[in-house]
Amino acid sequence: MYKILVADDAEVLRMLVVDTLEDEDEYIIEEATDGKEAYEKASAASYDLLIIDNMMPEYNGVEVVSMLRKDGRLENMKTLMITAKSQDKDIEEARKAGVTEFVSKPFSPALLITIVEELLDA
């Protein structure tokens, strides 16, 4: 079983991601409702994958990933950023912070499953 943290301030999107992944029966899923909670949970526990929105209150997704990288928490954790900000400069900034992969909003549940499986099997 893989352990995944889903961080998004939009409850509907969080529910979509969680419901999609729960159908796979391969994942233990926890949730965070903002950047601060995501950082605190990811710092306190070990996750295989962090699925994080970029635009959230407290800390944005890039800030969370950057802080986790500085703390050494990204060594064994992949990151998938779900974002509406998908311009080259935004992707470059996120990659420098340590983001592994991106999905642009809106996205299909099938695409999400494919990317999650690829990240966890890599």
C-alpha positions as CSV (number, residue, x, y, z in Angstrom):
1,M,0.0,0.0,0.0
2,Y,1.2,3.5,-0.9
3,K,0.6,6.4,1.4
4,I,-0.6,9.6,-0.3
5,L,-1.2,13.1,1.0
6,V,-3.7,15.2,-1.0
7,A,-3.5,18.9,-0.3
8,D,-6.0,21.3,-1.8
9,D,-8.1,24.1,-0.3
10,A,-10.9,23.4,-2.7
11,E,-13.0,20.6,-1.1
12,V,-14.6,19.6,-4.4
13,L,-11.2,19.0,-6.0
14,R,-9.8,17.2,-3.0
15,M,-12.9,14.9,-3.0
16,L,-12.5,14.2,-6.7
17,V,-8.8,13.2,-6.2
18,V,-9.5,11.1,-3.1
19,D,-12.6,9.4,-4.6
20,T,-10.7,8.6,-7.8
21,L,-7.7,7.1,-5.9
22,E,-9.8,5.3,-3.3
23,D,-11.4,3.2,-6.1
24,E,-8.0,1.7,-6.8
25,D,-7.7,0.0,-3.3
26,E,-3.9,0.5,-3.4
27,Y,-3.6,3.7,-1.5
28,I,-3.8,5.0,2.1
29,I,-4.9,8.6,1.6
30,E,-4.8,11.6,4.0
31,E,-5.9,15.1,3.3
32,A,-4.7,18.7,4.0
33,T,-6.9,21.8,3.5
34,D,-4.1,24.4,3.0
35,G,-0.4,24.8,2.5
36,K,0.4,25.0,6.2
37,E,-1.4,21.8,7.1
38,A,0.2,20.0,4.1
39,Y,3.7,21.1,5.3
40,E,3.0,20.0,8.8
41,K,1.6,16.6,7.8
42,A,4.3,15.9,5.3
43,S,7.0,16.9,7.9
44,A,5.5,14.6,10.6
45,A,4.8,11.5,8.6
46,S,6.3,9.5,5.7
47,Y,4.4,9.7,2.4
48,D,5.1,8.1,-1.0
49,L,3.4,10.8,-2.9
50,L,2.2,14.4,-2.3
51,I,-0.5,15.6,-4.6
52,I,-0.7,19.3,-4.1
53,D,-2.5,22.3,-5.5
54,N,-0.3,25.3,-6.2
55,M,-2.7,28.1,-5.2
56,M,-3.6,27.6,-1.5
57,P,-3.8,29.8,1.6
58,E,-1.0,29.9,4.1
59,Y,1.7,28.5,1.8
60,N,1.3,27.8,-1.9
61,G,2.2,24.4,-3.4
62,V,5.7,25.5,-4.6
63,E,6.5,26.9,-1.1
64,V,5.5,23.7,0.6
65,V,7.5,21.6,-1.8
66,S,10.5,23.9,-1.5
67,M,10.4,23.8,2.3
68,L,10.0,20.0,2.3
69,R,13.1,19.7,0.0
70,K,15.1,21.9,2.3
71,D,14.1,19.7,5.3
72,G,15.2,16.6,3.4
73,R,11.6,15.2,3.2
74,L,11.5,14.9,-0.6
75,E,14.2,12.2,-0.8
76,N,11.6,9.4,-0.8
77,M,8.5,11.3,-1.7
78,K,7.3,12.1,-5.3
79,T,5.2,15.2,-5.9
80,L,2.4,15.8,-8.3
81,M,1.2,19.4,-8.6
82,I,-2.4,20.0,-9.8
83,T,-2.6,23.6,-11.0
84,A,-4.3,26.1,-13.3
85,K,-0.9,27.8,-13.6
86,S,0.7,25.8,-16.3
87,Q,2.8,28.4,-18.2
88,D,6.4,27.5,-18.8
89,K,7.7,29.9,-16.1
90,D,5.3,28.4,-13.5
91,I,6.4,24.9,-14.3
92,E,10.1,25.8,-14.3
93,E,9.7,27.5,-10.8
94,A,7.9,24.4,-9.5
95,R,10.5,22.0,-10.9
96,K,13.3,24.0,-9.2
97,A,11.4,23.7,-6.0
98,G,11.3,19.9,-6.4
99,V,7.9,19.1,-8.0
100,T,8.1,15.8,-9.9
101,E,5.1,16.0,-12.2
102,F,2.2,18.3,-13.2
103,V,-1.5,18.0,-14.1
104,S,-3.3,21.0,-15.4
105,K,-6.9,21.8,-14.3
106,P,-9.3,20.5,-15.5
107,F,-8.1,16.9,-15.7
108,S,-9.7,13.5,-16.1
109,P,-9.7,10.9,-13.4
110,A,-8.2,8.4,-15.8
111,L,-5.2,10.8,-16.4
112,L,-4.8,11.2,-12.7
113,I,-4.7,7.4,-12.1
114,T,-2.2,7.0,-14.9
115,I,0.2,9.6,-13.6
116,V,-0.1,8.4,-10.0
117,E,0.7,4.8,-11.1
118,E,3.7,6.0,-13.2
119,L,5.1,8.1,-10.3
120,L,4.7,5.3,-7.7
121,D,6.1,2.6,-10.0
122,A,9.1,4.6,-11.0
